[in-house]
Amino acid sequence: MENNRPLNVGMVGGSSGFITNAHQRAIFMDGTRRVSAAALSSNPEKAMKAASEWPYPIEGYESYDSMLEEELKKPNGERIDYVLIQTPNHAHFDPAKKFIKAGIPVFCEKPLTLNLDESIILSDLVKEKRIPFCVAHTYLGHWTTRLARHIVQSGLLGEIRWVDSCYLQAWMAIRSSNPEFKETTWRLNKNISGISNCGGDIGTHALMQLRYITGLDIDEVSAHLETFFKWNENDEDNLDDHFTAYCKLSNGGKALVRATQIAIGHKNDLRIEVNGAKGSLRWAQEESEKLVVSPLGKPDRTYYRDPNLATDDFLTDLPDELLKENTIPWGHSEGFHDAFARLHRCFETDVRAYQSGTYNETDGSKYATVDDGLIGIHFVEKAVESSRNGHAWVKL
Ligand SMILES: NC(=O)c1ccc[n+]([C@@H]2O[C@H](COP(=O)([O-])OP(=O)(O)OC[C@H]3O[C@@H](n4cnc5c(N)ncnc54)[C@H](O)[C@@H]3O)[C@@H](O)[C@H]2O)c1
């Protein structure tokens, strides 16, 4: 790295979305990254206006094409070091492809693309260019998610038999009383959202949480995609707001991956339960500092971030890097922004390695990769196929 300068991040999209605020905080959290440039809207005037109203000086661009063109003219150290794509789903593929081709690492929102063909193109390009690429599956960044991964993948729960991973929300039911609602959310438009609303938007988070913690893949799926709120006369235009996928896991176990936007009372209720032959664990993002583990024949135990975990009799071989994480001291709460920051921090390490010529392809242990994004899109497409074919079992 040249003289410890902070990395410059360029943003594509984000004049309004809440996720921009979260990314922005996460980018700044360590003092080693900063937002330097942005193309904030598909409308050039709005993009420039939003950039000029940004709370601190950034270089505004009328489009991501002009941002790429102008940034490439700058010398290393002044140009953007990576780009963050936080546009609606249909506008991930084109900027991602162009920035990868130009050799600029990409941090992209989920779901990766609108369809599998686009995801395959991105995956191939990332491999060809050997370039860092992160898909923003936020919840992999929670310290407790990483502890859960260690527990399952070091065999402490034995062979995994059953996983229940779900993401439960209420917003569709809450906003349905507003007649203008359909016009104000792109998530209901299949040309922007993709072939699944609920499955693509939050089912992919539930899937990624399962795959990251267990290291298992989905071999076959039998799914029900349902639409409780029908906004369009033509039924084919009504995307799912309730997504249920029964799955066969790659080790022979079974899983339920489900998501809903109609469950009144649930806010961002992502939760996972992993059951193995020697015990089980339960984690929920709304109480993300806590991990409950039930070893077979022993009392339940609740783990928090704690230096004493190094001496715990159940958590054998807890990796040093987990205990020495650069984070807020034990007992002060981490949350959503810290999870995002952990992803950006790990991505920064890879970007700096890439720039110094020492980058080896990421193994997916720190953040979701382009192939994780591709698997998410594949899963959603196969779930839709299954649902349309009488919930038949479909192989992935
Ligand atoms: N990781 C998470 O936890 C999480 C949470 C929420 C949203 N998301 C994802 O973030 C993305 C954005 O979602 P949102 O709810 O913030 O949407 P949004 O509509 O609120 O914001 C999208 C922004 O992108 C801008 N935009 C659209 N097209 C553009 C283009 N061609 N060039 C530049 N800017 C453009 C819009 O002006 C808007 O500011 C989606 O893919 C969504 O799935 C992820």
The ligand as an ORCA input file, in Angstrom:
! r2SCAN-3c Opt
* xyz 0 1
  N     -27.616     -5.652      1.918
  C     -28.749     -5.261      2.448
  O     -29.010     -5.553      3.604
  C     -29.693     -4.433      1.624
  C     -30.719     -3.682      2.228
  C     -31.524     -2.880      1.408
  C     -31.332     -2.847      0.036
  N     -30.345     -3.618     -0.517
  C     -30.120     -3.625     -1.978
  O     -29.648     -2.337     -2.348
  C     -30.078     -2.023     -3.669
  C     -30.802     -0.674     -3.630
  O     -31.972     -0.814     -2.855
  P     -32.677      0.463     -2.181
  O     -33.819     -0.042     -1.413
  O     -31.652      1.296     -1.486
  O     -33.206      1.215     -3.498
  P     -33.566      2.752     -3.649
  O     -34.505      2.843     -4.805
  O     -34.007      3.322     -2.336
  O     -32.186      3.437     -4.014
  C     -31.520      3.141     -5.216
  C     -30.736      4.354     -5.646
  O     -30.079      4.046     -6.886
  C     -30.211      5.173     -7.754
  N     -30.108      4.705     -9.139
  C     -30.964      3.958     -9.863
  N     -30.467      3.700    -11.089
  C     -29.258      4.292    -11.153
  C     -28.245      4.395    -12.146
  N     -28.386      3.826    -13.347
  N     -27.122      5.104    -11.858
  C     -26.952      5.692    -10.664
  N     -27.891      5.616     -9.676
  C     -29.012      4.925     -9.922
  C     -31.560      5.782     -7.411
  O     -31.574      7.147     -7.765
  C     -31.595      5.585     -5.893
  O     -30.963      6.638     -5.252
  C     -30.980     -3.177     -4.115
  O     -30.271     -4.055     -4.938
  C     -31.355     -3.872     -2.807
  O     -31.610     -5.258     -2.968
  C     -29.541     -4.393      0.249
*
